Amino acid sequence: MLKPEGRQLRMLVRLPLKAMRDVVFPEQGGGYLDIEQLAPMLPDAATVWIGQLVELYEDGRRLPSPRVEAVQISYESDRSFASFPEALAHTTGPRLPNSSNLHWSQAMFDVLFVYDIGSEASKFSIRPGLRHLATRVVVSLRYLPPGGAVRAYELQGAEDVVPLDPGWTDAFARFVRLGFLHILDGTDHLLFLACLVIPFRRLKPLAGIVTAFTIAHSITLATSALGYAPDQGWFPPLIELLIAVSIVWMALENIVGTTTVTRRWAMAFGFGLVHGFGFSFALRETLQFAGSHLAASLVAFNAGVELGQLAVLIVLVPALDFFLRRVVPERTGTIILSALVAHTGWHWMLERWDRLHQYRIGW
């Protein structure tokens, strides 16, 4: 938890004591922690394991290392970190007695750090820097801006600098990048896009097909991101299965060779609705970085997806045209490429059906 107030920023941190693997904890009889002997060691441990590694920035300038104002050992069952006032009162309160019979592997380590800042109204950002604590680190972070709503983040091993209260330009730039990278990382989306354009590589039909796909996935991307989609556990596996079905379907249409431009527009729009839900699953995980700029972030993510598609098409269409005109006859090449894509999509379809079959679907 981070809260700027006046010329100071207070940061409350809670982590499992066992995350500090190189520290030898003093014990008393029965293997329980000797809290009295441990207490003098905790401020230095907090500085070495947390304070020196967490990077906090004010208006782009890194703040000096913080002061350790208080430390506390807690039970795993302690719920004081549900709110900032409770966590602050607990961390600065009296420590547990030595008779607590608390084992080191079941204890939590709570620390209050204090940073000197220029103003509580500054723009703050953070790089957690806690990857060394475990093989997989998830940082649950809450930022309490003065007079504003609490910002909640869940950072899964990310070591990027995260703006805590981003402006709309920061949010827009971040989500354009996320959308662009998502389409480039999405092999299934790229294979579907390839199947769409293999038979239609001229500008006029290609523009209509891609536009239909874009409009469709924009609709479901927006509706899903805004919460107007099923939130049951079976829905993402269902969409992933339908995306695999869309790849196989389009590949088979290319092999049969009876599709028309009008039919391809309709297929692009129909399956585009499905792919939009797929895009939204990635967007949901990152909307926490939008701050109060949900609409701008949604538009930016979609723009990033479109830029990614455009970049792929700029490379893909000339490559396909060269292959189907200079390397193999067009009809033969279309069948070969589509058969390879259909083979891949078929295996995905079977794997995803097995995954979906584990859920009990309720509409």
Residue frames as qw, qx, qy, qz and C-alpha x, y, z in Angstrom:
[[0.000, 0.889, 0.458, 0.000, 0.00, 0.00, 0.00],
 [0.424, 0.064, 0.012, 0.904, 1.26, 3.47, -0.89],
 [0.084, -0.878, -0.471, -0.018, -0.18, 6.73, 0.36],
 [0.377, 0.277, -0.078, 0.881, 1.34, 10.19, -0.29],
 [0.320, -0.842, -0.433, 0.011, 0.41, 12.75, 2.32],
 [0.229, -0.943, 0.114, 0.214, 1.95, 16.22, 2.53],
 [0.249, 0.793, -0.551, -0.074, 5.73, 15.91, 2.05],
 [0.307, -0.339, 0.886, -0.083, 5.89, 12.20, 2.85],
 [0.759, 0.117, -0.445, -0.461, 4.85, 8.99, 1.15],
 [0.528, -0.348, 0.713, -0.303, 4.21, 5.98, 3.37],
 [0.653, 0.247, -0.636, -0.329, 4.57, 2.48, 1.96],
 [0.682, -0.302, 0.557, -0.365, 3.24, -0.49, 3.89],
 [0.533, 0.371, -0.723, -0.237, 4.59, -3.87, 2.79],
 [0.767, -0.260, 0.502, -0.304, 3.58, -7.37, 3.84],
 [0.641, 0.417, -0.615, -0.194, 5.38, -10.50, 2.64],
 [0.947, -0.269, -0.175, -0.025, 5.92, -14.05, 3.94],
 [0.402, -0.801, 0.441, 0.050, 8.86, -14.21, 6.33],
 [0.822, -0.086, 0.517, 0.223, 10.05, -17.38, 4.59],
 [0.611, 0.774, 0.086, 0.142, 10.67, -15.34, 1.41],
 [0.009, -0.876, 0.465, -0.124, 13.89, -14.09, 3.07],
 [0.974, 0.041, -0.221, 0.000, 15.69, -17.37, 2.50],
 [0.620, 0.387, -0.438, 0.524, 19.24, -16.37, 3.56],
 [0.270, -0.603, 0.341, -0.669, 18.24, -15.11, 7.00],
 [0.468, -0.095, -0.843, 0.246, 18.76, -17.39, 10.00],
 [0.448, -0.616, -0.122, -0.636, 15.83, -16.76, 12.32],
 [0.013, -0.299, 0.784, -0.543, 16.45, -17.15, 16.06],
 [0.670, -0.290, -0.561, -0.390, 14.30, -19.89, 17.56],
 [0.407, -0.422, 0.598, -0.547, 13.20, -20.96, 21.00],
 [0.335, -0.063, 0.930, -0.136, 11.98, -24.38, 22.14],
 [0.568, 0.458, 0.652, -0.206, 9.79, -26.33, 19.72],
 [0.440, 0.225, 0.536, 0.685, 11.14, -24.51, 16.65],
 [0.053, 0.897, 0.438, 0.019, 9.07, -21.40, 17.32],
 [0.361, 0.674, -0.048, 0.643, 10.38, -17.90, 16.54],
 [0.467, -0.475, -0.363, 0.652, 12.21, -16.03, 19.28],
 [0.194, 0.857, 0.354, 0.320, 10.49, -12.75, 18.51],
 [0.367, -0.907, 0.039, 0.201, 12.46, -10.74, 21.08],
 [0.567, -0.390, 0.468, 0.554, 15.81, -11.73, 19.54],
 [0.482, 0.434, 0.593, 0.477, 14.46, -11.36, 16.01],
 [0.062, 0.930, 0.340, -0.124, 13.10, -7.82, 16.47],
 [0.223, -0.792, 0.253, 0.508, 16.49, -5.96, 16.30],
 [0.436, -0.104, 0.711, 0.542, 17.33, -7.78, 13.05],
 [0.411, 0.629, 0.660, 0.019, 14.15, -6.80, 11.20],
 [0.173, 0.904, 0.018, -0.391, 14.89, -3.15, 10.21],
 [0.129, -0.571, 0.662, 0.468, 18.14, -4.13, 8.45],
 [0.387, 0.168, 0.885, 0.197, 16.42, -7.11, 6.81],
 [0.359, 0.778, 0.469, -0.214, 13.64, -4.82, 5.56],
 [0.079, 0.842, -0.270, -0.460, 16.17, -2.41, 4.04],
 [0.203, -0.392, 0.809, 0.387, 18.23, -5.13, 2.33],
 [0.297, 0.220, 0.918, 0.146, 15.38, -7.32, 1.07],
 [0.218, 0.762, 0.610, 0.021, 12.81, -4.63, 0.19],
 [0.055, -0.908, -0.111, 0.400, 13.79, -0.98, 0.67],
 [0.231, -0.569, 0.511, 0.601, 16.92, -1.03, -1.51],
 [0.284, 0.078, 0.852, 0.433, 15.22, -2.95, -4.33],
 [0.217, 0.763, 0.608, -0.035, 11.83, -1.27, -4.69],
 [0.282, 0.030, 0.202, 0.938, 12.24, 1.74, -7.01],
 [0.073, 0.793, 0.563, -0.219, 9.80, 4.59, -6.45],
 [0.340, 0.203, 0.280, 0.874, 9.68, 7.61, -8.79],
 [0.045, 0.760, 0.418, -0.496, 8.24, 11.09, -8.32],
 [0.394, 0.862, -0.017, -0.319, 7.57, 12.92, -11.59],
 [0.813, 0.533, -0.205, 0.113, 10.09, 10.62, -13.30],
 [0.148, 0.679, -0.598, 0.399, 12.84, 11.14, -10.70],
 [0.740, -0.169, -0.641, 0.114, 13.83, 8.17, -8.57],
 [0.479, -0.800, 0.093, -0.349, 13.37, 8.78, -4.87],
 [0.115, 0.533, -0.773, 0.323, 16.21, 8.01, -2.41],
 [0.464, -0.134, -0.871, 0.091, 15.98, 4.85, -0.31],
 [0.490, -0.666, -0.227, -0.515, 13.25, 5.06, 2.33],
 [0.133, -0.415, 0.688, -0.580, 13.46, 5.03, 6.10],
 [0.495, -0.264, -0.826, -0.051, 12.17, 2.05, 8.04],
 [0.314, -0.478, 0.179, -0.801, 9.65, 3.48, 10.50],
 [0.677, -0.247, 0.502, -0.477, 8.19, 0.28, 11.93],
 [0.406, 0.209, -0.862, -0.220, 8.38, -3.51, 11.58],
 [0.693, -0.167, 0.397, -0.579, 6.07, -6.24, 12.75],
 [0.108, 0.098, -0.978, -0.150, 5.77, -10.02, 12.76],
 [0.629, 0.029, 0.130, -0.766, 2.22, -11.28, 12.16],
 [0.579, 0.100, 0.803, -0.100, 0.21, -14.45, 11.91],
 [0.078, 0.086, 0.748, 0.653, -0.80, -15.57, 8.42],
 [0.064, -0.619, -0.780, -0.066, -4.41, -15.26, 9.56],
 [0.123, -0.532, -0.237, 0.803, -4.03, -11.54, 10.40],
 [0.329, 0.653, 0.600, 0.324, -6.43, -9.42, 8.30],
 [0.184, -0.757, -0.165, 0.605, -5.24, -5.92, 9.18],
 [0.207, -0.251, 0.482, 0.814, -4.01, -5.24, 5.62],
 [0.251, 0.616, 0.734, 0.135, -7.61, -5.01, 4.43],
 [0.115, 0.952, 0.206, 0.197, -7.32, -1.21, 4.71],
 [0.447, 0.550, -0.301, 0.639, -4.53, 1.34, 5.07],
 [0.354, -0.671, 0.281, -0.588, -5.57, 2.65, 8.54],
 [0.931, -0.318, 0.088, -0.154, -5.81, -0.88, 9.93],
 [0.877, 0.250, -0.155, 0.379, -2.48, -1.91, 8.41],
 [0.211, 0.666, -0.298, 0.650, -0.78, 1.24, 9.71],
 [0.583, -0.606, 0.251, -0.479, -2.15, 0.75, 13.23],
 [0.990, -0.140, 0.017, 0.008, -1.13, -2.90, 13.24],
 [0.760, 0.398, -0.203, 0.471, 2.40, -2.35, 11.91],
 [0.113, 0.597, -0.338, 0.718, 3.15, 0.48, 14.35],
 [0.722, -0.551, -0.013, -0.418, 1.46, -1.29, 17.28],
 [0.505, -0.576, 0.627, -0.142, 2.95, -3.54, 19.97],
 [0.426, 0.368, -0.791, -0.239, 4.78, -6.62, 18.72],
 [0.867, -0.202, -0.381, -0.249, 3.67, -10.16, 19.37],
 [0.552, -0.665, 0.469, -0.184, 4.83, -11.69, 22.67],
 [0.123, 0.479, -0.864, -0.093, 7.45, -14.41, 22.70],
 [0.417, 0.036, 0.852, -0.313, 4.80, -16.83, 23.90],
 [0.595, 0.405, -0.095, -0.687, 2.97, -16.63, 20.54],
 [0.649, -0.042, 0.755, 0.087, 4.32, -20.03, 19.43],
 [0.590, 0.743, 0.005, -0.315, 4.72, -18.84, 15.83],
 [0.790, -0.043, 0.442, 0.422, 6.81, -20.87, 13.38],
 [0.123, -0.524, 0.312, 0.783, 8.96, -18.86, 10.93],
 [0.099, 0.089, 0.800, 0.584, 7.41, -20.57, 7.89],
 [0.067, -0.659, -0.740, -0.117, 3.95, -19.43, 8.98],
 [0.218, -0.677, -0.248, 0.657, 4.79, -15.82, 9.84],
 [0.394, 0.797, 0.284, 0.360, 4.25, -12.62, 7.86],
 [0.488, -0.250, -0.072, 0.833, 6.71, -9.72, 7.82],
 [0.116, 0.898, 0.398, 0.146, 5.14, -6.24, 7.85],
 [0.499, -0.161, -0.005, 0.852, 7.14, -3.05, 7.26],
 [0.130, 0.943, 0.284, -0.116, 6.34, 0.66, 7.19],
 [0.564, 0.062, 0.182, 0.803, 8.67, 2.64, 4.89],
 [0.058, 0.905, 0.254, -0.336, 8.63, 6.44, 4.64],
 [0.564, 0.310, 0.281, 0.712, 9.87, 8.44, 1.62],
 [0.065, -0.630, -0.120, 0.764, 10.48, 12.18, 1.58],
 [0.421, 0.514, 0.609, 0.434, 8.68, 13.69, -1.43],
 [0.136, 0.102, 0.106, 0.980, 8.18, 17.11, -2.98],
 [0.467, 0.007, 0.080, -0.881, 4.39, 17.06, -3.02],
 [0.490, 0.148, 0.820, -0.254, 1.52, 14.65, -2.52],
 [0.609, 0.646, 0.178, -0.424, 0.11, 15.88, -5.88],
 [0.033, 0.575, -0.707, -0.410, 3.12, 14.59, -7.84],
 [0.880, 0.245, -0.257, -0.316, 2.89, 11.75, -10.34],
 [0.459, -0.517, 0.717, -0.088, 4.30, 8.58, -8.79],
 [0.849, 0.295, -0.376, -0.224, 5.41, 5.34, -10.39],
 [0.634, -0.516, 0.561, -0.133, 7.00, 2.15, -9.11],
 [0.667, 0.347, -0.652, -0.098, 9.19, -0.76, -10.15],
 [0.836, -0.499, 0.010, -0.230, 8.60, -3.47, -7.53],
 [0.302, 0.658, -0.658, 0.206, 11.99, -5.19, -7.94],
 [0.616, -0.384, 0.565, -0.392, 10.98, -8.17, -5.80],
 [0.840, 0.302, -0.371, -0.257, 11.60, -10.96, -8.28],
 [0.310, 0.445, -0.786, 0.296, 14.40, -12.34, -6.09],
 [0.499, -0.300, 0.528, -0.618, 11.98, -13.38, -3.35],
 [0.718, 0.090, 0.660, -0.202, 10.59, -16.47, -5.09],
 [0.371, 0.081, 0.768, 0.516, 10.37, -18.34, -8.38],
 [0.010, -0.587, -0.577, -0.569, 7.03, -16.64, -9.06],
 [0.146, -0.286, -0.420, 0.849, 6.21, -13.30, -7.46],
 [0.046, -0.682, -0.573, -0.452, 2.79, -11.64, -7.54],
 [0.176, -0.086, -0.334, 0.922, 2.68, -8.12, -6.12],
 [0.110, -0.752, -0.629, -0.162, -0.76, -6.94, -4.96],
 [0.301, -0.042, -0.128, 0.944, -0.50, -3.17, -4.77],
 [0.036, -0.834, -0.547, -0.060, -2.94, -0.48, -3.69],
 [0.316, 0.136, -0.024, 0.939, -2.28, 3.21, -4.26],
 [0.127, -0.776, -0.577, 0.223, -4.26, 5.79, -2.28],
 [0.304, 0.379, 0.131, 0.864, -3.98, 9.15, -4.08],
 [0.014, -0.260, -0.450, 0.854, -5.01, 12.24, -2.12],
 [0.426, 0.379, 0.196, -0.798, -8.73, 12.76, -2.59],
 [0.537, 0.314, -0.557, -0.550, -9.06, 10.07, -5.26],
 [0.952, -0.081, -0.012, -0.294, -10.27, 6.50, -5.61],
 [0.598, -0.483, 0.628, 0.122, -7.98, 3.67, -4.57],
 [0.618, 0.551, -0.482, -0.287, -6.02, 2.18, -7.48],
 [0.813, -0.278, 0.506, -0.074, -5.55, -1.60, -7.24],
 [0.497, 0.620, -0.569, -0.212, -2.87, -3.44, -9.21],
 [0.901, -0.224, 0.370, 0.019, -1.73, -7.03, -9.47],
 [0.311, 0.782, -0.514, -0.163, 1.78, -7.22, -10.92],
 [0.977, -0.077, 0.198, -0.010, 2.84, -10.71, -11.89],
 [0.799, -0.159, 0.274, 0.512, 6.62, -10.69, -12.01],
 [0.436, 0.808, 0.170, 0.359, 6.66, -7.53, -14.15],
 [0.590, -0.388, -0.073, 0.705, 9.78, -5.42, -13.73],
 [0.233, 0.561, 0.301, 0.735, 8.58, -2.46, -15.79],
 [0.027, -0.097, -0.355, 0.929, 7.98, 0.93, -14.22],
 [0.084, -0.584, -0.785, -0.188, 4.24, 1.18, -13.50],
 [0.096, -0.337, 0.045, -0.935, 2.55, 4.61, -13.28],
 [0.056, -0.265, -0.846, 0.460, 0.38, 4.61, -10.16],
 [0.276, 0.704, 0.462, -0.464, -2.06, 7.27, -11.36],
 [0.445, 0.058, 0.535, 0.716, -1.47, 7.48, -15.12],
 [0.283, 0.504, -0.018, -0.816, -2.55, 10.39, -17.29],
 [0.799, 0.446, 0.293, -0.276, -4.53, 9.59, -20.41],
 [0.482, 0.737, -0.455, -0.130, -1.45, 9.93, -22.64],
 [0.167, -0.456, 0.863, -0.138, 0.44, 7.39, -20.50],
 [0.658, 0.140, 0.673, -0.308, -2.51, 5.01, -20.56],
 [0.710, 0.634, 0.007, -0.307, -3.03, 5.46, -24.31],
 [0.310, 0.688, -0.652, -0.075, 0.63, 4.79, -25.16],
 [0.338, -0.290, 0.871, -0.209, 0.76, 1.71, -22.89],
 [0.689, 0.273, 0.594, -0.312, -2.39, 0.16, -24.38],
 [0.621, 0.687, -0.250, -0.283, -1.41, 0.81, -27.99],
 [0.128, 0.566, -0.814, 0.026, 1.78, -1.12, -27.28],
 [0.478, -0.076, 0.818, -0.312, -0.10, -3.91, -25.49],
 [0.750, 0.471, 0.276, -0.373, -2.55, -4.31, -28.37],
 [0.490, 0.706, -0.472, -0.194, 0.24, -4.31, -30.96],
 [0.018, -0.446, 0.887, -0.121, 2.26, -6.94, -29.11],
 [0.631, 0.062, 0.659, -0.405, -0.82, -9.06, -28.39],
 [0.794, 0.519, 0.032, -0.314, -1.69, -9.54, -32.06],
 [0.412, 0.654, -0.634, -0.024, 1.93, -10.39, -32.87],
 [0.183, -0.325, 0.880, -0.295, 2.04, -12.98, -30.06],
 [0.707, 0.165, 0.475, -0.497, -1.33, -14.51, -30.97],
 [0.132, -0.211, 0.863, 0.439, -0.46, -17.37, -33.34],
 [0.283, 0.454, 0.845, -0.022, -4.09, -18.44, -33.70],
 [0.244, 0.824, 0.221, -0.461, -5.20, -14.91, -34.65],
 [0.015, 0.626, -0.538, -0.564, -2.38, -14.67, -37.20],
 [0.217, 0.022, 0.931, 0.293, -3.27, -18.02, -38.80],
 [0.301, 0.666, 0.652, -0.201, -6.90, -16.96, -39.10],
 [0.148, 0.823, -0.089, -0.541, -5.81, -13.69, -40.70],
 [0.112, -0.385, 0.768, 0.499, -3.65, -15.62, -43.16],
 [0.281, 0.316, 0.900, 0.109, -6.57, -17.87, -44.10],
 [0.260, 0.775, 0.372, -0.440, -8.73, -14.81, -44.67],
 [0.191, 0.826, -0.231, -0.477, -6.39, -13.26, -47.23],
 [0.487, -0.210, 0.759, 0.379, -4.83, -16.25, -49.05],
 [0.453, 0.466, 0.694, 0.310, -7.43, -16.29, -51.88],
 [0.139, 0.923, 0.308, 0.182, -7.99, -12.50, -51.93],
 [0.627, -0.336, -0.004, 0.702, -4.72, -10.60, -52.12],
 [0.238, 0.497, 0.293, 0.781, -5.87, -7.61, -54.17],
 [0.066, 0.066, -0.353, 0.931, -6.47, -4.30, -52.45],
 [0.472, -0.222, -0.179, -0.834, -10.22, -3.88, -53.04],
 [0.791, -0.299, -0.478, -0.237, -11.50, -7.27, -51.75],
 [0.593, -0.025, -0.573, 0.566, -8.81, -7.34, -49.07],
 [0.043, -0.227, 0.247, -0.941, -9.89, -3.95, -47.68],
 [0.647, -0.299, -0.209, -0.670, -13.51, -5.07, -47.35],
 [0.819, -0.164, -0.548, 0.052, -12.62, -8.39, -45.70],
 [0.468, 0.026, -0.506, 0.724, -10.22, -6.87, -43.17],
 [0.225, -0.285, 0.100, -0.927, -12.67, -4.03, -42.42],
 [0.755, -0.320, -0.356, -0.448, -15.44, -6.55, -41.67],
 [0.758, -0.132, -0.540, 0.342, -13.12, -8.47, -39.35],
 [0.254, 0.172, -0.346, 0.887, -12.00, -5.24, -37.63],
 [0.433, -0.358, -0.056, -0.825, -15.54, -3.94, -37.03],
 [0.819, -0.293, -0.437, -0.229, -16.68, -7.28, -35.64],
 [0.703, -0.140, -0.507, 0.478, -13.84, -7.85, -33.19],
 [0.074, 0.282, -0.230, 0.928, -14.03, -4.20, -32.08],
 [0.594, -0.427, -0.219, -0.646, -17.67, -4.73, -31.06],
 [0.871, -0.342, -0.352, -0.016, -17.06, -7.78, -28.88],
 [0.559, 0.143, -0.396, 0.714, -13.75, -6.45, -27.55],
 [0.121, -0.374, 0.160, -0.906, -15.51, -3.36, -26.22],
 [0.717, -0.403, -0.202, -0.531, -18.59, -5.13, -24.86],
 [0.863, -0.175, -0.428, 0.202, -16.53, -7.78, -23.09],
 [0.429, 0.202, -0.368, 0.799, -14.04, -5.29, -21.64],
 [0.276, -0.365, 0.109, -0.883, -16.94, -3.28, -20.23],
 [0.271, -0.083, 0.818, -0.501, -18.36, -6.36, -18.50],
 [0.723, 0.256, 0.095, -0.634, -21.14, -7.32, -20.91],
 [0.632, 0.306, -0.692, -0.169, -20.01, -10.91, -21.43],
 [0.895, -0.371, -0.229, -0.096, -20.31, -14.13, -19.41],
 [0.034, -0.758, 0.575, -0.307, -17.79, -14.26, -16.56],
 [0.933, -0.240, 0.227, -0.146, -18.08, -17.99, -15.84],
 [0.442, -0.554, 0.645, 0.286, -14.97, -20.15, -16.03],
 [0.679, 0.244, 0.661, 0.205, -16.17, -22.04, -19.10],
 [0.421, 0.869, 0.161, -0.205, -16.45, -18.96, -21.32],
 [0.005, 0.787, -0.531, -0.315, -12.73, -18.41, -22.17],
 [0.406, -0.169, 0.870, 0.223, -12.21, -22.11, -23.10],
 [0.548, 0.591, 0.585, -0.092, -15.34, -21.95, -25.27],
 [0.298, 0.910, -0.098, -0.271, -14.02, -18.90, -27.13],
 [0.193, -0.600, 0.721, 0.289, -10.60, -20.50, -27.57],
 [0.532, 0.160, 0.826, 0.096, -12.32, -23.56, -29.05],
 [0.486, 0.775, 0.379, -0.141, -14.38, -21.42, -31.43],
 [0.075, 0.850, -0.390, -0.347, -11.24, -19.57, -32.55],
 [0.332, -0.287, 0.859, 0.265, -9.70, -22.94, -33.47],
 [0.521, 0.490, 0.698, -0.035, -12.93, -23.86, -35.30],
 [0.325, 0.887, 0.045, -0.325, -12.74, -20.57, -37.24],
 [0.091, -0.646, 0.659, 0.374, -9.22, -21.41, -38.42],
 [0.399, 0.036, 0.901, 0.169, -10.19, -24.90, -39.59],
 [0.458, 0.684, 0.527, -0.211, -13.37, -23.58, -41.27],
 [0.253, 0.876, -0.172, -0.373, -11.58, -20.86, -43.22],
 [0.190, -0.480, 0.792, 0.327, -8.78, -23.22, -44.24],
 [0.455, 0.251, 0.852, 0.063, -11.30, -25.78, -45.56],
 [0.415, 0.814, 0.283, -0.291, -13.12, -23.04, -47.49],
 [0.079, 0.774, -0.483, -0.402, -9.83, -22.12, -49.15],
 [0.315, -0.198, 0.901, 0.222, -9.22, -25.77, -50.04],
 [0.472, 0.515, 0.711, -0.080, -12.69, -26.25, -51.53],
 [0.248, -0.108, 0.375, 0.887, -12.32, -22.97, -53.41],
 [0.029, 0.597, 0.709, 0.373, -15.97, -22.06, -53.76],
 [0.215, -0.684, -0.407, 0.566, -16.03, -18.95, -51.55],
 [0.289, 0.747, 0.291, 0.523, -16.91, -15.51, -52.93],
 [0.225, 0.304, -0.275, 0.884, -15.84, -12.06, -51.76],
 [0.497, -0.473, -0.066, -0.724, -19.29, -11.38, -50.28],
 [0.886, -0.320, -0.332, -0.055, -19.28, -14.69, -48.42],
 [0.661, 0.084, -0.386, 0.638, -15.76, -14.01, -47.16],
 [0.095, -0.457, 0.159, -0.870, -16.90, -10.63, -45.79],
 [0.735, -0.445, -0.142, -0.491, -19.70, -12.36, -43.89],
 [0.895, -0.149, -0.356, 0.226, -17.37, -15.05, -42.54],
 [0.424, 0.294, -0.330, 0.790, -14.81, -12.45, -41.50],
 [0.335, -0.490, 0.102, -0.798, -17.48, -10.54, -39.60],
 [0.856, -0.360, -0.227, -0.293, -18.99, -13.61, -37.91],
 [0.858, -0.107, -0.313, 0.393, -15.70, -15.08, -36.77],
 [0.246, 0.482, -0.229, 0.809, -14.42, -11.59, -35.97],
 [0.573, -0.610, -0.010, -0.547, -17.02, -11.43, -33.20],
 [0.939, -0.281, -0.167, 0.107, -15.47, -14.55, -31.69],
 [0.681, 0.225, -0.213, 0.664, -11.89, -13.27, -32.00],
 [0.100, -0.689, 0.085, -0.713, -12.91, -10.01, -30.31],
 [0.788, -0.577, -0.011, -0.214, -13.73, -11.96, -27.16],
 [0.897, -0.015, -0.123, 0.424, -10.29, -13.55, -27.40],
 [0.340, 0.524, -0.148, 0.767, -8.65, -10.12, -27.56],
 [0.418, -0.716, -0.001, -0.560, -10.69, -9.00, -24.55],
 [0.890, -0.396, -0.188, 0.124, -9.27, -11.73, -22.30],
 [0.654, 0.116, -0.144, 0.734, -5.83, -10.20, -22.69],
 [0.008, -0.594, -0.037, -0.803, -7.25, -6.71, -22.21],
 [0.659, -0.663, -0.245, -0.259, -9.03, -7.61, -18.96],
 [0.824, -0.283, -0.207, 0.445, -5.72, -8.52, -17.32],
 [0.484, 0.089, -0.009, 0.871, -4.23, -5.14, -18.17],
 [0.117, -0.772, -0.363, -0.509, -7.15, -2.77, -17.57],
 [0.600, -0.674, -0.267, 0.338, -5.77, -2.24, -14.07],
 [0.501, -0.195, 0.126, 0.834, -3.16, 0.02, -15.70],
 [0.148, 0.623, 0.488, 0.593, -5.80, 2.27, -17.25],
 [0.096, -0.113, -0.380, 0.913, -6.36, 4.33, -14.12],
 [0.331, 0.542, 0.485, -0.601, -9.43, 6.51, -14.68],
 [0.310, 0.528, -0.401, -0.681, -9.01, 6.41, -18.47],
 [0.626, 0.109, 0.770, -0.064, -10.95, 3.26, -19.35],
 [0.634, 0.706, 0.258, -0.180, -12.38, 4.58, -22.64],
 [0.235, 0.850, -0.439, -0.170, -9.04, 5.91, -23.88],
 [0.340, -0.426, 0.837, 0.044, -7.31, 2.64, -22.96],
 [0.693, 0.313, 0.639, -0.120, -9.95, 0.58, -24.75],
 [0.552, 0.820, 0.000, -0.150, -9.61, 2.66, -27.92],
 [0.008, 0.783, -0.612, -0.108, -5.81, 2.50, -27.65],
 [0.550, -0.193, 0.813, 0.008, -5.73, -1.29, -27.25],
 [0.705, 0.530, 0.464, -0.082, -7.96, -1.70, -30.29],
 [0.358, 0.894, -0.231, -0.140, -5.78, 0.72, -32.25],
 [0.251, -0.609, 0.747, 0.091, -2.73, -1.32, -31.27],
 [0.682, 0.135, 0.718, -0.018, -4.42, -4.49, -32.50],
 [0.616, 0.755, 0.202, -0.097, -5.22, -2.81, -35.83],
 [0.120, 0.861, -0.479, -0.125, -1.65, -1.54, -36.19],
 [0.469, -0.347, 0.810, 0.055, -0.41, -5.06, -35.49],
 [0.713, 0.417, 0.562, -0.046, -2.75, -6.50, -38.12],
 [0.447, 0.882, -0.073, -0.131, -1.62, -3.88, -40.62],
 [0.131, -0.725, 0.664, 0.124, 2.04, -4.67, -39.95],
 [0.608, -0.054, 0.792, 0.029, 1.36, -8.38, -40.46],
 [0.661, 0.632, 0.395, -0.087, -0.56, -7.77, -43.70],
 [0.224, 0.897, -0.316, -0.211, 2.20, -5.53, -45.09],
 [0.181, -0.510, 0.832, 0.125, 4.59, -8.46, -44.78],
 [0.572, 0.098, 0.803, -0.133, 2.17, -11.35, -45.35],
 [0.647, 0.651, 0.259, -0.301, 0.37, -10.28, -48.53],
 [0.374, 0.763, -0.478, -0.220, 3.50, -9.69, -50.68],
 [0.232, -0.393, 0.889, -0.020, 5.04, -12.90, -49.34],
 [0.626, 0.276, 0.695, -0.221, 1.93, -14.91, -50.22],
 [0.579, 0.749, 0.010, -0.321, 1.68, -13.24, -53.61],
 [0.153, 0.683, -0.693, -0.171, 5.29, -14.11, -54.40],
 [0.380, -0.179, 0.902, -0.099, 4.87, -17.72, -53.24],
 [0.606, 0.415, 0.635, -0.241, 1.64, -18.31, -55.16],
 [0.547, 0.797, -0.043, -0.253, 2.85, -16.68, -58.37],
 [0.289, 0.760, -0.581, -0.037, 6.54, -17.56, -58.56],
 [0.235, -0.401, 0.868, -0.173, 7.06, -20.73, -56.49],
 [0.236, 0.216, 0.947, 0.014, 3.96, -22.92, -56.99],
 [0.137, -0.411, -0.585, -0.685, 0.77, -22.54, -59.03],
 [0.284, -0.323, 0.233, -0.872, -1.79, -20.44, -57.16],
 [0.815, -0.248, -0.197, -0.485, -4.42, -23.14, -56.71],
 [0.826, 0.007, -0.511, 0.237, -1.88, -25.75, -55.60],
 [0.288, 0.261, -0.473, 0.791, -0.20, -23.33, -53.23],
 [0.480, -0.367, 0.082, -0.793, -3.53, -22.29, -51.71],
 [0.898, -0.206, -0.312, -0.231, -4.41, -25.92, -51.01],
 [0.707, 0.110, -0.517, 0.470, -0.98, -26.70, -49.49],
 [0.067, 0.308, -0.385, 0.867, -0.90, -23.66, -47.22],
 [0.614, -0.324, 0.000, -0.720, -4.51, -24.06, -46.16],
 [0.885, -0.121, -0.446, -0.057, -4.02, -27.78, -45.44],
 [0.510, 0.151, -0.548, 0.646, -1.08, -27.00, -43.16],
 [0.213, -0.284, 0.271, -0.895, -3.12, -24.38, -41.31],
 [0.780, -0.236, -0.233, -0.531, -6.12, -26.73, -41.08],
 [0.775, -0.007, -0.590, 0.228, -3.89, -29.46, -39.61],
 [0.239, 0.157, -0.506, 0.814, -2.64, -27.09, -36.89],
 [0.434, -0.236, 0.076, -0.866, -6.13, -25.73, -36.18],
 [0.806, -0.172, -0.475, -0.309, -7.57, -29.26, -35.96],
 [0.615, -0.040, -0.634, 0.466, -5.11, -30.24, -33.22],
 [0.030, -0.151, 0.342, -0.927, -5.87, -27.01, -31.33],
 [0.612, -0.230, -0.223, -0.723, -9.57, -27.74, -31.68],
 [0.795, -0.178, -0.580, -0.017, -9.22, -31.21, -30.13],
 [0.434, 0.017, -0.557, 0.708, -7.03, -29.94, -27.28],
 [0.176, -0.147, 0.191, -0.954, -9.41, -27.08, -26.51],
 [0.700, -0.256, -0.408, -0.527, -12.44, -29.32, -26.66],
 [0.688, -0.162, -0.645, 0.291, -10.87, -31.54, -24.00],
 [0.197, 0.032, -0.414, 0.888, -10.27, -28.46, -21.84],
 [0.418, -0.191, -0.084, -0.884, -13.82, -27.16, -22.31],
 [0.700, -0.201, -0.629, -0.271, -15.27, -30.60, -21.61],
 [0.425, -0.078, -0.697, 0.572, -14.00, -30.32, -18.02],
 [0.155, 0.020, 0.278, -0.948, -16.46, -27.52, -17.30],
 [0.113, 0.538, 0.833, -0.065, -20.15, -27.81, -16.63],
 [0.054, 0.167, 0.261, 0.949, -21.67, -25.13, -18.79],
 [0.025, 0.641, 0.701, -0.313, -24.63, -23.20, -17.42],
 [0.191, 0.447, 0.353, 0.799, -26.24, -20.52, -19.59]]
